[in-house]
């Protein structure tokens, strides 16, 4: 019996990878709750920053794009750069894609992954929270944002302990109506921070965005104001965006410092063009040189900031949301056994990947955000499945033929 390939995660990258493996006739078992990060860790009412052209899950079969889902679901077709995508529509699309192309999805959690200890071909032992143990010839880690939320050390001093505490991460809030009538500080200047602030303000909160740096709160140009003499990409018209979107092959050969810098800086922090009118006039912005610490007073959070004039200031609120993004760290992927984690070559916490998205451990692959440090910023977005999934599946098929 041929051992299956195990795919851990049922978000866009996990589902797309599984669809490509199944199309090649490779036995595959997929574990996870479909679209769980989008359903449980994104705010209700959110709109995707990406355009419809950048929001389809890649697969070998025709008829499974976002537009095809809209037709099947009887909702308005989303196809142009001016069409916005509600998160609820995108979740529905992902679940429809799963039902069509990955019907055997197993809604269980992988508790641990370790190298197979028996002699013979290399493989992996997996344990599930259902109690089952299995052997897989290869493992694809497509666990998305799970466990990667980044809370800066200077904010942790306020005793951040989840959404009920004084400080929390933006990924911990699906329903922002709980802040109605309250003072809220959102730390950050990217799309997550600005949209969280706008949604909370629309829910009745009094919101301030604390942005580190001058002029950091900015919004992209609408589609009709994009430069005309530059190539199109899923993210806008620019030569750099075009190269990073369609030619990520050479990215992993760049020096590590440049690769990590580009992953952080390309396409952010910047609010979507359609968010500007909902944000301005409803949300206050406080630009500071740095957030230097956080503590509590009578159970409420107090931020200490350094101003651009060189002084310090203490900002108070009922709650602070850190919209400070995500950081890939192999050490945070605790489902990977300690022995396995230490064998994965990493750069600043991110796995170093070779051709076909394979790590330094043969048979162990990473896709989605953990692959961004090796293949570029496109791996932060759904459209990255178009590049990653067929190459990963092809490499795995050849390596285990």
N, C-alpha and C positions, 0 to 999 in steps of 0.2 A: 504493500500500500504506500502510495506517495504521500509524504507528510505535507500538510497544507502550509500556505503562507499565512501568517497572522498579521492583520492590520489593526492597530490600536487607535481607535478614534473614528467617529462617524460624522465629522464636520465636512466641509467642502473638499479638503485635500484627501481625507480618508476615503470618502465615497468615490471621488474621482479615481483615485489609485485602484480601489477595489474593482471599479467598472472596467478599467484597462486590464487588470489581471484576469478577471473573469472572461473577458473577450478573447484572451489568449489561451483559454482553456486551462489555466493554472488553478488548482484547488486553493481556495482562500476562505478563511474565517475572519469575519469582521466583528469587532467588539466595541460597543459604546451606545450611547443614547443619541439618536440622530439630531444634529443641529443644536445640541444642548447649550453650548456657549452662547449661541445667538438667542436662544429662547429664554435662558435663565440669567444671563450675565450682561445683557444689553438692555438699555432702558426702553420701556414701552413707549411707542411713538417715535422711536429713532428712525432716521432715514439713512440709507447707505451713502457713503461719500462717493463710491465708485459709480460710473455710468453703467447703463445696461450692457454695453459692449464689453465691459470689464467684469461682468458679474455672472457669467455662465460657468457651470462646472464642466470641465472637459471630459469627453468620453468618445470612444470610437464610433458609436452608433449615432446616426442622424436623428433629429427630432427630440432632443433633450435639452434645449437651451432655455434660458429664462423666458424668451418670447413664446416658445412652444408650451411652457407651463401656463403662461397667461392665457393662451388659446384654450388649453385643456380645462383650466379653472373657470373660464368665462369672465375673466377680469380684463381691464384695459391693457392692451399690448404695450410693453415698455421696450422701446427700441432706440430712441434718439437720445442724444446727449442732454437734452433738456428734460427728459423724463426722469423723475425721482423714484427711488425704490423704497417703499416702506419696509421696515425690518420684518413685519408680519408676512408680507408677500414673499420675501426672500426665504424665510423659514419654511413657508408652505412649499416653495420651489424645491428646497433641499429635501424635504420629506417626500415629495412626489418623485424626485430623482432616485431616492433610496428605494422606494417601493417598486419602481420600474426596473432598476438596474442592479440593486443589491438587496434582493428580497430576503435573503437568508441572514440578514443582520441579527446579531445576538446582543440583546440589551443587558449585558453584564459587564462588570468592571474587571479589568486585568489587575490583579493584586501584585504579581511579581513576574519578572522575566529574568532568567539566568541561562548561562550556557549549558547545553546538554552535557552531562558528565559521562555518559556511556561512550565506549569506543565506537569508531565508525565515522560516517559522514558528520560534519559539523551541523549543529542544530541548536534549538533553544527549548527550554522547558518553561511553560507558562502555567500560572495558577490563577483561577478566576474566583470572584467572590461568591459564585454559586457552589464552590467546593470542588469543581472539576479541575483536573490537571491535564495538560496536553503537551505534545511535542510539535514544534513547527520547524520547517527547514529554513525559514527566513522570517524576520519580523520587520514590519514597517511602522515606525512611530509617527502617527499623525494626530497627536493628542491636542493640537491647537494651542489655545491660550491657558489651558488648565495648569494651575500651579505656578504660572509665570508672572502674575501681577506684581508690579514693582512699587513698593512703598519706600521712598527715600528715608534714610536713617534719621534725618532731622525732623521728620514727621512722626516717627515711631515713639518719640518720647512722651507723647500725649496718651499713651496706653491704647493704641489702636487695637481693637479686639472685635472687628467685624462691624456690620452696619449699625448695631445698637450702641457702639462705643462713640467716643468723641471724634475720632478720625477713622475714615474708611477709604477703601479704594473704589473707583467708579464702577468696577466690574461687580461690586456687591449690591448694586441697586438696579432692580428691574422696575420698581414702582416708585417714582419720585414724588407722588402726591403726598407721601408721608411728611414732606417738608413744607407743606402749605402753612403759611403764617409764620414760618421760622426764618431766622437769619442763617444763611448758608454761604460758606466760602468754598470755592472750587479752585484748586491749585493746578495750573497748567495753562497751555496756550494752543494745544492741538485741537483737532476736530472733536475728540472725546470730551475735552474740558468745555469747549464752547457749546457743543450741543447739549451736554448735561446741564450746563448753566441755563440755556434757553428753555429746555423742557421743564426744569425746576421752577423757573420764573413763570412760565405759562401755567404751572400747577399751583401758583400762589405763594411761592417762596420769595424772600428778599435776598437777592444773590449778588455776590461780588466774585469776580475772577481775579485771582492773584497770579500775575504773570511775571516770570523772572526774565528781566532784560527789557530794553527799550523797544517799542514798536513791535512787540512779539505777537500781539493779537491782530491777525490779518486774515483776509478771506481771498479765495481764488477768484480768477476772472470768470464770468459766465461764458458759456460756449460761443456765443456770438461775438465775444471780444477776444477770442484766442487768436494768436498770430497766424496769418494766412500762408506765409511762405516757409513754414516749418513742417516737418513730417508729423502725421497723426500717430498718437499712441493711445492706449486705454486711459491714460491719465492726463492728457492734454497735448498741446503741440510744442515740442522741444526736441532737439537732437539728442540730448542726454536721456530724456524719458523714452524716446524711441529705441535707443541702443539698449538701455537697461530692460526694456519690456520684451524685445524680440531677439536679443543676442546676449543672454546671460552666460553663455558658454565660457568666455574668457574671464569672467568675474573672479572665479576662485583662484586665479593666478596673480591677482593684484596683491600688494603687500597687505598684511593683516590690518594695520592701522587705517589704511584707506578703505578697506572693505567695511570695517565696523563704522567708520565715520559716515560713509554713504548710506548704510542701512539706517542710521539714526536721522540723517539730515534730509535725504531726498523725499520729497512729497510731505514735508511736515517740519515744524508744526504750522498748519494752515487750515482755516475753516473752509467749508464748502461754500460755493458762491451763493447757494439758495438759503444759507443760514444767516447771512448778514442782516436782512430786514427783521428777522425774528430775534436777533441778539441785540442790535443797537437800540438804545433807548429803554431797554428792559433790564439790562445787566450792567452793573458798575464794573469798571476795570481798574485795578490797582497794579501798576507796574513797579516792581521792586528790583533791587540788584540781586537779592538772594533771600531765600527762606532759610533762617539759621537755626530754628528750633521750634518746638511745640510743647506745651504743657497744658494743664487744666486748672481752672479756677471755678470752684463750686460745681465741678462735674462738667463744665463747658470748656471747649478747646480754646487755647490762646496761641496764636502764631506770633513768633518773633521774626521780624524781617529787617534786612539792611536796606536802607533807602539809597537812591542814586546820589543823594547829597552826602552820604557817608554816615548818617545817623541810624538809630534803631527805632523801631516802632512795634507796638504790640496790637494785633488785630484780634478781635473777639467775634464769636458767632455761636450759634447753637450746635453747629456741626461743620466739620471740614471734610470735603471729598477730595481725595488725591487722584486727579486724572493724569497720572504720571506714567502711564503706559505699561509695557511689559518688558521683561528682560529674560532672555533665554539662558538657562543655567542647567546643565546636565545634573548637577547636584540636587536640583529641585524635582527631578523626575524620579521620585522615590519608588515607582513601580519597577524601575530597572534595578536589579540586584547590585549590591555594593561592588562585588567583584567585576560585574559587567560595566558599571559606570566608570570605574577606574581604568578600564581598558580602552575606553572611547577617547581618542585624541580630541582635544578641545582647544579653542582659542577664545579667551575671555568668557568662558563658560559655554560657548556654543560649539556643537560638534563640527569637526573639520571633515567635510565630505568630499569624496572623489567623484569620478564619472558615475552617472546613474544614481547619485544621491546615497551611495553606500558610505558607511562610516569606516573607521579603521578596524572595526570588528567585522569580518566577512559575514554577510548575511543580515546585518543590522543596518536598516535604512532610516533616514529621517526626511520628512517633507513638511511643507508649510513653514510657519515662522522659524522653527529651529534651523531650517536650511538657508535662511536669508543671509547669514554671515558668509556662506559659501557661494550662493548663487544670486545674491542681490536683492534690492528692495521689492522686486516684483513678487517675491515669495511671501510678502506680507499681505497680498491681495488675492482674491478669488481667481483672477485671471492667470495667476501663476500656475494653476493646475494645467493650463494648456501646454506649458513647457515641461513641468515636472513629471506629471503622471505618465505620459507615454515613455519618457526616457527611463524613469525608475522601473516601470514594468518591463521594458525591453532589456535593461541591464540585469534584472533579477532573473528573467527567463533564460538569458544566455549563461549567466553564472551557475544556474542550477539545472541546466539541460541534462 
